């Protein structure tokens, strides 16, 4: 994955340089997207573009580019078959460090790169994830996909130290989302519960297609917050993200979910999701 994109140019990653006065570096004044690549094709690109442009609009960052072409070119240049394309846009470079941002016509910094990663044959699909819960201490605009990821990084390190796979964050007794995933459960009576879209969670792109597949399976869907106790007493639990796709959860805070094995309905949703996203051409999916 040697070729990257920076402000209109494709160049070796060793040659890509960004100013130390870039607001993305100084203030995390930047947004990003991660697009999965399966069999050399970008997955859900149109939805990722829509979310990227929403994030840019929420922060009043004026940035325009052919996001699809940039991503497709990176896939081709790096001969990427499975993995991801990372896109990031910052407000741009200032003459000096200043909290107030520069004029609206300041040129944004746009860069992107490709990364190889196992998505489909991830061994965690067969064993399931083990999760711990921790307080959600992030800022209160989690619906904007900014690069302010320090707390998520801290929580991932805490999960590693605890010998588990990741963290679900909680507000009081209610689960908001994972460190980099949306969180979901399926109750004993077959109801799929997924946190409603509000400022507490990122509106996941994979979540959209997951819910569509769940409805096609005639599962009842409730979009609402769920408690830790509901999660522990659920029949199944899982997460969705562009890199984990649909990934089963088998343990929360040391408590076994269901029979402690990846759930059958979760597996079916994953199978149907993969079939659906690989049927749709990259430019329109």
PyMOL commands that set and color helices and strands:
alter all, ss='L'
color gray80, all
select helices_A, chain A and resi 13-15+23-27+45-58+67-77+124-127+150-162+205-216+228-232+264-279
alter helices_A, ss='H'
color red, helices_A
select strands_A, chain A and resi 3-6+9-12+30-38+41-42+82-90+109-116+129-135+166-171+174-178+182-186+191-194+220-223+226-227+236-241+245-252+255-256
alter strands_A, ss='S'
color yellow, strands_A
deselect
rebuild
show_as cartoon
